[in-house]
Amino acid sequence: NACTGSLTRGPDPVYGLNVLAGQTVTVNLVSTEATPEDLAVYITTDCDTLPNSCVAGSDAQGNNTTPETATFTAQQDRRVYIVVDSYYELASGAYQLDVNVQ
């Protein structure tokens, strides 16, 4: 995955967010499973043109307990998409996704 620099084959829940020029989006993602999933998170401006539209991403590559953090500052008013992904193709489970916009 060009957004994270690692292989992410899991299902991809996507969350849309409108941001204004100058706002910074910080995303923190952590698995809340008893046996944590190997998660990744990235921010993109267009889901149809990945990897060219990727603006930030994080994957601790195998470290299932470290929160993934991605940060992006908007240069213009726009909609961005936050994508939760996993190394494992059939991954599913609970996670906590915190999004801060300043």
C-alpha positions as CSV (number, residue, x, y, z in Angstrom):
1,N,0.0,0.0,0.0
2,A,1.6,3.3,-1.1
3,C,-0.1,5.1,1.7
4,T,1.5,3.1,4.5
5,G,4.5,1.5,2.9
6,S,3.3,-2.0,3.8
7,L,1.0,-4.7,2.7
8,T,-2.6,-4.1,3.8
9,R,-5.1,-6.6,2.4
10,G,-7.9,-6.3,4.9
11,P,-11.4,-5.0,4.4
12,D,-11.5,-1.2,4.4
13,P,-14.1,0.7,6.4
14,V,-14.0,4.3,5.1
15,Y,-15.2,7.5,7.0
16,G,-15.7,10.8,5.2
17,L,-14.9,14.2,6.8
18,N,-15.2,17.8,5.5
19,V,-12.3,20.0,6.5
20,L,-11.5,23.7,5.9
21,A,-8.3,25.2,4.5
22,G,-5.7,25.3,7.3
23,Q,-7.4,22.7,9.5
24,T,-5.2,19.8,10.7
25,V,-6.7,16.3,11.0
26,T,-5.1,13.9,13.3
27,V,-6.3,10.3,13.3
28,N,-5.4,7.7,16.0
29,L,-6.3,4.1,15.6
30,V,-5.9,1.2,18.0
31,S,-7.3,-2.3,18.1
32,T,-9.5,-3.0,21.1
33,E,-9.5,-6.8,20.6
34,A,-8.1,-9.1,23.3
35,T,-5.7,-10.4,20.6
36,P,-5.1,-7.1,18.8
37,E,-5.3,-6.9,15.0
38,D,-2.4,-5.6,12.9
39,L,-4.2,-2.4,11.8
40,A,-3.2,0.5,9.5
41,V,-4.8,3.9,8.9
42,Y,-4.6,6.4,6.0
43,I,-6.1,9.6,4.8
44,T,-6.9,10.1,1.2
45,T,-8.7,12.8,-0.8
46,D,-10.2,10.4,-3.4
47,C,-10.8,6.7,-2.8
48,D,-11.0,6.0,-6.6
49,T,-7.4,7.2,-7.3
50,L,-5.3,5.6,-4.7
51,P,-2.4,5.7,-4.2
52,N,-2.1,9.1,-6.0
53,S,-4.6,10.7,-3.6
54,C,-3.1,9.5,-0.4
55,V,-2.0,12.4,1.9
56,A,-1.0,10.6,5.1
57,G,-0.7,7.1,6.5
58,S,0.6,4.9,9.3
59,D,1.3,1.2,9.8
60,A,3.6,0.1,12.6
61,Q,4.1,-3.2,10.6
62,G,3.3,-6.0,13.0
63,N,3.2,-4.0,16.2
64,N,-0.4,-4.7,17.2
65,T,-0.4,-2.6,20.4
66,T,1.0,0.7,19.1
67,P,-1.6,3.2,18.0
68,E,-1.5,4.1,14.4
69,T,-1.4,7.9,13.9
70,A,-1.8,9.9,10.7
71,T,-1.9,13.7,10.3
72,F,-2.9,15.9,7.4
73,T,-3.2,19.7,7.1
74,A,-5.7,20.8,4.4
75,Q,-4.5,23.4,1.9
76,Q,-8.1,24.1,0.7
77,D,-11.6,23.3,1.8
78,R,-12.2,19.6,0.9
79,R,-13.6,16.3,1.8
80,V,-11.1,13.7,3.0
81,Y,-11.5,10.0,3.7
82,I,-10.1,8.1,6.6
83,V,-9.5,4.4,5.8
84,V,-9.0,1.7,8.4
85,D,-7.1,-1.3,7.0
86,S,-5.3,-4.4,8.2
87,Y,-2.5,-6.7,7.1
88,Y,-4.8,-9.7,7.4
89,E,-7.1,-10.3,4.4
90,L,-10.1,-11.5,6.5
91,A,-9.5,-9.3,9.5
92,S,-12.5,-8.2,11.5
93,G,-12.8,-6.9,15.0
94,A,-13.3,-3.9,17.3
95,Y,-11.1,-0.8,17.2
96,Q,-11.1,2.7,18.5
97,L,-10.7,5.5,16.0
98,D,-10.2,9.0,17.4
99,V,-10.3,11.9,15.0
100,N,-9.2,15.4,16.0
101,V,-9.7,18.5,13.8
102,Q,-8.0,21.7,14.8
